[in-house]
Amino acid sequence: MGGIRKILFATGNEGKMREIRSILADTGAEVRSMKEAGISVKIVEDGTSFEENALIKARAVSAALAEKDCVVMADDSGLVIDVLGGEPGIYSARYMGEDTSYDVKNANLIGRMKGIPDEKRTARFTCAIAAVLPDGREFTVQAAIEGRIGYRPEGEGGFGYDPIFYVPGFGKTTAEMTADEKNRVSHRGKALEQMKEVLRENEGFDCQ
Ligand code: IMP
């Protein structure tokens, strides 16, 4: 069943959408957001893992979609800080309230990390992606990028928790990386590359 040329990505997050478009550009497929497709569904993300939540979103949007020639993808991602018992984890978007600014959220997390030495500041961004094909088949993948929580926010790029996520191999935060640099090594970049491969292998997708 080759020939799927359309992807609907189930997110309302513009920062994510920018990255996703860039990473999927080489597929040649038309990539639309929910907003562009005119879909708004109330999704209760009550899963207990990134993977479950990604599937919940992709299934809900696929069910609401009238067109049946479209792969629906969704991601669920977040920041996992080891010394905080994995917080904010699957609650990353909701941490301190959905409408609280990331300046405030980032300052709060740095405050909670006060006095914690370098080697215990380990963290990762994790991203699960789910795809629902028009014939009902479902696929999930997951990837992560390892880093450490910084001592102060650095950088203007990216979005969300990027200014406090320091990647030792690069000597900078993901907010200080160029968009291409981040997409090459990020949780979302790696998970989307895996998903392209899965869809290629399953002939649901013609990557150019
Ligand atoms: P989701 O929309 O439920 O997947 O929430 C993901 C949340 O995790 C985002 O709103 C950010 O707070 C955080 N997050 C995920 N990926 C990144 C990233 O690449 N940079 C910074 N924050 C991220």
Residues whose N, C-alpha, C, O or C-beta is under 5 A from the ligand:
A	BS01	IMP	D75 D76 S77 G78 L79 S92 A93 F159 G160 Y161 D162
